[in-house]
């Protein structure tokens, strides 16, 4: 019960890493406020968590909307008396391709969902954490744009790299208040975002030293460490959980 009693926001919670994190955090004693665009999936997950003895509420919306970010914090404070942590996990890859051929709309969408959402989230989460006397924020970044530049992913890499810079500055600014901020960098993970093309999946597996992809729970466990008091002296990091992708050349 490493998260016992902690009120935690999880975005991107309708599937993949976010859904796995929501279940894990609740099983570990956390009280979770879940956000994502797909309200039906969120509601089903809340039902699943509460039926197994956990505590969860949800609100559907777009993380790229500043008002929604504020509403998620308000819901967490209303439902659970405050906010202790946030796993800002929502993200999209967008349409991939060479930068000269990229539509302006793709660039703006990917940055809004992956990076600007982090700004909106932190802007409203930090005052709530301050009211609790401290806490933890984790952003889901990526090895793409940090240790590897994958062709066709300029917008995604730029946004995810930006989250690392954001985490570092926020960690420095708010460390004296007991607020820790970190970025988590997963490797390839078995989620809807990875697609279902067998050849593509095998290629992704081969990028990793472990020659496999992560299961969503494995990344959720890394996020739980960063959120929990077990990481009480960890802040401003870009924590890689990529199965050796960053160091693999074979």
C-alpha positions as CSV (number, residue, x, y, z in Angstrom):
1,X,0.0,0.0,0.0
2,X,2.8,2.4,-0.9
3,X,0.2,5.0,-2.1
4,X,-2.2,4.6,0.8
5,X,-4.4,7.6,1.1
6,X,-2.8,9.6,-1.7
7,X,-5.0,11.5,-4.1
8,X,-3.6,11.1,-7.6
9,X,-4.6,12.4,-11.0
10,X,-4.0,10.1,-14.0
11,X,-4.5,11.3,-17.5
12,X,-4.7,9.1,-20.6
13,X,-6.4,6.7,-18.3
14,X,-8.8,5.1,-20.7
15,X,-6.3,2.6,-22.1
16,X,-2.7,1.4,-22.1
17,X,-0.2,2.7,-19.6
18,X,-2.8,5.1,-18.1
19,X,-5.4,2.4,-17.4
20,X,-2.7,0.1,-16.0
21,X,-1.5,2.9,-13.7
22,X,-5.0,3.7,-12.5
23,X,-5.6,0.1,-11.5
24,X,-2.2,-0.2,-9.9
25,X,-2.4,3.1,-8.0
26,X,-5.8,2.1,-6.7
27,X,-4.6,-1.3,-5.6
28,X,-1.7,0.4,-3.8
29,X,-4.1,2.5,-1.7
30,X,-4.3,5.5,-3.9
31,X,-7.5,7.5,-4.6
32,X,-7.5,8.2,-8.3
33,X,-9.0,10.9,-10.4
34,X,-9.0,9.7,-14.0
35,X,-9.0,11.8,-17.2
36,X,-9.1,11.0,-20.9
37,X,-11.3,11.8,-23.9
38,X,-13.3,8.5,-24.0
39,X,-15.8,8.9,-21.2
40,X,-17.4,5.5,-21.6
41,X,-14.0,3.7,-21.0
42,X,-13.3,5.9,-18.0
43,X,-16.6,5.2,-16.5
44,X,-16.1,1.4,-17.0
45,X,-12.7,1.7,-15.4
46,X,-14.1,3.6,-12.4
47,X,-16.7,0.9,-12.0
48,X,-14.0,-1.8,-12.1
49,X,-11.8,-0.1,-9.5
50,X,-14.7,0.7,-7.1
51,X,-16.1,-2.9,-7.4
52,X,-12.8,-4.2,-6.2
53,X,-12.6,-1.9,-3.2
54,X,-10.7,1.0,-4.7
55,X,-11.6,4.7,-4.9
56,X,-11.9,6.4,-8.2
57,X,-13.7,9.2,-10.0
58,X,-13.4,10.4,-13.6
59,X,-14.0,13.3,-15.9
60,X,-13.8,13.1,-19.7
61,X,-12.1,15.9,-21.7
62,X,-9.2,17.1,-23.7
63,X,-5.9,17.5,-21.8
64,X,-5.0,20.3,-24.3
65,X,-7.8,22.4,-22.8
66,X,-6.7,24.6,-19.9
67,X,-10.2,24.6,-18.3
68,X,-10.2,20.8,-18.3
69,X,-6.9,20.7,-16.5
70,X,-8.3,23.0,-13.8
71,X,-11.5,20.9,-13.6
72,X,-9.5,17.7,-13.0
73,X,-7.7,19.3,-10.0
74,X,-11.0,20.6,-8.7
75,X,-12.6,17.1,-8.9
76,X,-9.7,15.5,-7.1
77,X,-9.9,18.1,-4.3
78,X,-13.7,17.8,-4.0
79,X,-13.8,14.0,-4.1
80,X,-10.7,13.2,-2.1
81,X,-9.9,16.3,-0.1
82,X,-6.8,17.4,-2.0
83,X,-4.2,16.4,-4.5
84,X,-0.9,14.6,-3.6
85,X,0.4,13.5,-7.0
86,X,-0.3,13.5,-10.8
87,X,0.7,11.1,-13.6
88,X,0.3,13.3,-16.7
89,X,0.4,10.5,-19.2
90,X,-1.9,11.4,-22.1
91,X,-0.2,11.6,-25.5
92,X,-0.5,11.0,-29.2
93,X,2.1,10.2,-31.9
94,X,0.2,12.1,-34.7
95,X,0.6,11.5,-38.4
96,X,4.2,10.5,-39.0
97,X,6.3,11.5,-42.0
98,X,9.1,13.8,-43.1
99,X,9.0,17.3,-41.6
100,X,8.7,19.2,-44.9
101,X,5.6,17.2,-45.7
102,X,4.0,17.5,-42.2
103,X,0.8,19.4,-42.0
104,X,0.8,22.4,-39.7
105,X,-2.3,21.0,-38.0
106,X,-0.4,17.8,-37.1
107,X,2.5,19.8,-35.5
108,X,0.1,21.8,-33.4
109,X,-2.1,18.8,-32.4
110,X,0.9,16.8,-31.3
111,X,2.5,19.6,-29.3
112,X,-0.9,20.6,-27.7
113,X,-1.6,17.0,-26.6
114,X,1.9,16.1,-25.4
115,X,3.5,19.3,-24.3
116,X,1.1,22.2,-23.8
117,X,-1.1,19.8,-21.8
118,X,1.8,19.4,-19.4
119,X,1.9,23.2,-19.0
120,X,-1.8,23.4,-18.3
121,X,-1.6,20.4,-15.9
122,X,1.3,21.7,-13.9
123,X,-0.2,25.2,-13.7
124,X,-3.2,23.9,-11.8
125,X,-1.6,20.9,-10.1
126,X,1.2,22.8,-8.4
127,X,-1.0,25.1,-6.3
128,X,-3.0,22.1,-5.2
129,X,0.1,20.2,-4.2
130,X,1.3,23.3,-2.4
131,X,-1.9,23.3,-0.4
132,X,-1.1,19.7,0.7
133,X,2.5,20.7,1.7
134,X,4.2,19.0,-1.2
135,X,3.7,16.1,-3.6
136,X,4.9,14.6,-6.9
137,X,4.3,15.1,-10.6
138,X,5.3,12.7,-13.3
139,X,5.2,13.4,-17.0
140,X,5.3,10.6,-19.6
141,X,8.0,11.5,-22.0
142,X,9.8,9.2,-24.4
143,X,13.2,7.9,-25.4
144,X,12.3,9.3,-28.8
145,X,13.8,12.8,-28.9
146,X,16.1,12.1,-25.9
147,X,18.3,9.2,-26.8
148,X,17.1,8.3,-30.3
149,X,15.7,10.3,-33.2
150,X,13.3,8.1,-35.1
151,X,12.6,9.3,-38.7
152,X,9.1,10.7,-39.2
153,X,8.5,11.6,-35.6
154,X,9.7,15.2,-35.4
155,X,6.6,16.6,-33.7
156,X,6.4,13.8,-31.2
157,X,10.1,13.9,-30.4
158,X,10.0,17.7,-29.9
159,X,7.0,17.5,-27.6
160,X,8.4,14.7,-25.5
161,X,11.8,16.3,-25.2
162,X,10.1,19.5,-24.1
163,X,8.5,17.6,-21.2
164,X,11.9,16.7,-19.9
165,X,12.9,20.4,-19.9
166,X,9.6,21.3,-18.2
167,X,10.1,18.7,-15.5
168,X,13.7,19.9,-14.8
169,X,12.7,23.5,-14.4
170,X,9.6,22.8,-12.3
171,X,11.8,20.5,-10.1
172,X,14.2,23.3,-9.5
173,X,11.5,25.9,-8.9
174,X,9.3,23.9,-6.5
175,X,11.8,21.6,-4.8
176,X,11.9,24.0,-1.8
177,X,8.2,23.4,-1.4
178,X,8.5,19.7,-1.2
179,X,7.2,19.2,-4.8
180,X,9.1,16.6,-6.9
181,X,8.8,16.6,-10.6
182,X,10.1,13.9,-12.9
183,X,9.8,12.6,-16.5
184,X,9.3,8.9,-17.2
185,X,10.7,7.6,-20.6
186,X,9.1,4.3,-21.6
187,X,10.3,2.1,-24.4
188,X,8.0,0.4,-26.9
189,X,4.9,-0.7,-25.0
190,X,2.1,-3.1,-25.9
191,X,-0.7,-0.5,-26.2
192,X,-3.2,0.6,-28.9
193,X,-0.7,3.2,-29.9
194,X,1.8,0.5,-31.0
195,X,-0.6,-0.7,-33.6
196,X,-1.3,-4.3,-34.7
197,X,1.0,-4.8,-37.7
198,X,3.0,-8.0,-36.9
199,X,6.1,-6.9,-38.9
200,X,6.1,-3.5,-37.3
201,X,5.8,-5.1,-33.8
202,X,8.7,-7.4,-34.5
203,X,10.8,-4.4,-35.7
204,X,10.0,-2.5,-32.5
205,X,10.9,-5.4,-30.3
206,X,14.2,-5.7,-32.1
207,X,15.1,-2.1,-31.1
208,X,15.3,-3.2,-27.4
209,X,18.1,-5.0,-25.7
210,X,15.5,-7.2,-24.1
211,X,14.1,-8.0,-27.6
212,X,10.5,-7.4,-26.4
213,X,8.1,-4.7,-25.7
214,X,7.0,-3.6,-22.3
215,X,3.6,-4.5,-20.8
216,X,1.7,-1.4,-19.6
217,X,1.9,-2.6,-16.0
218,X,5.7,-2.5,-16.2
219,X,5.7,1.2,-17.1
220,X,2.9,1.8,-14.5
221,X,5.2,0.3,-11.8
222,X,8.0,2.7,-12.8
223,X,5.5,5.6,-12.5
224,X,4.3,4.4,-9.1
225,X,7.9,4.4,-7.9
226,X,8.3,8.0,-8.9
227,X,5.0,9.1,-7.4
228,X,5.5,7.2,-4.1
229,X,7.6,8.2,-1.1
230,X,10.0,5.5,-2.1
231,X,11.4,8.1,-4.6
232,X,11.5,10.8,-1.9
233,X,14.9,12.1,-3.0
234,X,14.3,11.7,-6.8
235,X,13.4,14.9,-8.7
236,X,14.3,16.5,-12.0
237,X,15.1,13.2,-13.6
238,X,14.5,11.7,-17.0
239,X,14.0,8.2,-15.8
240,X,14.4,5.7,-18.7
241,X,12.3,2.5,-18.6
242,X,13.0,1.4,-22.1
243,X,14.1,-2.2,-22.0
244,X,17.6,-1.1,-23.2
245,X,16.4,0.6,-26.3
246,X,18.6,3.6,-25.7
247,X,21.8,1.5,-25.5
248,X,21.0,-1.2,-28.0
249,X,22.8,-1.4,-31.4
250,X,22.1,-5.0,-32.4
